[in-house]
Amino acid sequence: MNVIINRISLFSTKGVMRDVPLTDGLNIITGDSKTGKSALLEIVDYCLFSSRSTIPVGKITEFTKLFCIILEFPKKFIVIARPKWGDEHRKAYFSVETNPDFLDTFSYDYFKNKTLRELKSVQIDVEEHLGLSVLDTRENSLADRRSAGKATLRSFIPFLFQHQNLIANKHSLFYRFDDFYKRKDTIDEFPIFMGWVDGKYYSIKQQLEEKKKTLTTEKRRQKSIKLNTNEQINILRTPIALYYSSLGFVLEDELSLAELKKIAKELPEIPKSVYEDSDSHAQLFKLKNKLKNYRNEVSEVNSLIEQITNNSNSAYDYSNQLQHLVDSNSIDVNDHEMECPLCHSATPEVNDIVNSVNESKNVLISELINIGSYKHDSTEHLSQLIDKKSDLKAKIRPLVIEMNQLEKVHGDIKRDNNLRESLQFIKGRTQATLDQILSKPTLVQNTIDLEELNKEISDLQDTIKGYNLDEKYQDANSFISERMTSISQSLDFEKELQPGVMRFDLKKFDFYYNHNNQDIRLSEMGSGANWLACHLALFLSLIHLSCKEKNSHVPSFLFIDQPSQVYFPKVSKILSKEINMLENKDEKQEADENIIQVKNIFTVILNELALIKKEYGYAPQVIVLEHADEKEFDTYVQKRWATEGEKLI
């Protein structure tokens, strides 16, 4: 997703600002230790709604009252500012800007008319601007929401940061993966971050699991010889109710099985004037009205489901439609005054009206852009409607059965007026049902249509297959492997392990290197240079994949903190100058070789960024926090800090 950090700002209690502007592509913040370089990474993490602050306590936290980052989208900016820890840190400022001119005068005064809001509500706003709106990631509706709830941007944070104690770590690749649940959320929600699945996908998965469970339960039930009490009541009640209604009697509700058995044994005799006393027509009319009401409810539910589905599809390309609306209404401003076409005299009244219309139009278009590409997840409501539809259908089935039987009785009456014969048939059926229950009960009536249920399961499975999730994983794994292998070949990766292929399983987040048909884990490799090469190759490949996926919700920036430490762990000045001070020839030669590798790190990053821009039309942002400072990369240095000179604070 083409979203980068435009700047990082710190404000003191007096409104003094420390500002670090950033651009797309490579950004280098260089300087000595303890000048605030690494703190920038922690500040961004904090502003992106971290549950705790890892900003170094000391001068930075003493100076700062408000931490701020500005995210830059192609058509807008999002300002996020959070008070320091302990000072209303559970709240934040949030605003959207569409005119970049606000950056020219950006200061502490910007927040004077802004409202501090609850941190969670601001986070939701930011996530919706990123298009991250899946509210329920459970694949089973009975699962605990705490184990898989809303997809959150905190789960893709590990893709954005490589700390100095992580960039060459042999045991860990990702930030905060020591927490099992955070690791699980990142892995499970990866298809959402890439835009491969949406809220509807998880809703369908839940429906599918529920229907499979229903099918399994029903099959077991049908295999059971003995019917449970409720089933026996339903089976026995139907013919008794028909018999009673045909005689003009009313069968009480909520009768127990014992009471129904007693009634079945002692059914009233058929009177001679049975035709006159029969109430079958009225009973049938009552059932038809009940069925009509149920079907009307089903129709209303279907209509709501269709509206929600159509609205979701419309929202999918909302931002494109909005941009088309803006582009088609661009204003061609006339620089000279209008005049009368006949006498060529000035027409100030007309000019005033035109200017007023243009100003109003500009304001309207600005407001339209300011709306952004908001997305809301309606799948939970959709699931509730689908459940209601299933409940209604379950109520309709036994009603239709009873109507069909009553219509047969009523038809017999109309055909030959022989109600007595029909009643004798119902009476006999009631007795047979009673005998069946009393002897060896079997399932004779099923309120669940297994054929329909199997078709619903098949349709849901086809919809899930339409997401092609396995194919997308396979393609992404192949792409990551190809890019990692290619990048590592340009880095200082051990020659003894080449040729080989780097692999990363996006379903499990497992990394290994295949060499001579042997899978070598990161922890099984020696040399810090190897570990650094693996980390750089993987994270540059991941940011490349995120740019490749058009519907990705992951911002396209990456922090890398001190990659040169593998070669110069104690460096604090410009490397070339330090090397010239060395007197030992062997030490100088080794240092020369190491400085070549450090320079090569930046070259590899630049090459990958250039490739991404060539393929997708924009360059992501890589921010390197580094001691090394070489003249070849002066163009990319945003800040140059020193212990006894300029620094963050």
Secondary structure, 3 states (H helix, E strand, C coil): CCCEEEEEEEEECCCCEEEEECCCEEEEEEECCCCCHHHHHHHHHHHCCCCCCCCCCCHHHHHEEEEEEEEECCCCEEEEEEECCCCCCCEEEEEEECCHHHHHHCCHHHHCCCCCEEHHHHHHHHHHHCCCCCCCCCCCCCCCCCCCCCCCHHHHHHHCEECCCCCCCCCCCCCCCCCHHHHHHHHHCHHHHCCCCCHHHHHHHHHHHHHHHHHHHHHHHHHCCCCCHHHHHHHHHHHHHHHHHHHCCCCCCCCCHHHHHHHHHCCCCCCCCHHHHCCHHHHHHHHHHHHHHHHHHHHHHHHHHHHHHHHHHHHHCHHHHHHHHHHHCCCCCCCCCCECCCCCCECHHHHHHHHHHHHHHHHHHHHHHHHCCCCCCCHHHHHHHHHHHHHHHHHHHHHHHHHHHHHHHHHHHHHHCCHHHHHHHHHHHHHHHHHHHHCCCCCCCCCCCHHHHHHHHHHHHHHHHCCCHHHHHHHHHHHHHHHHHHHHCCCCCCHHHCCCEEEEECCCCEEEEEECCEEEEHHHCCCHHHHHHHHHHHHHHHHHHHHHCCCCCCCCEEEEECHHHHCCCCCCCCHHHHHHHCCCHHHHHHHHHHHHHHHHHHHHHHHHHHHHHHHHCCCCEEEEEECCCCHHHHHHEEEEECCCCCCCC
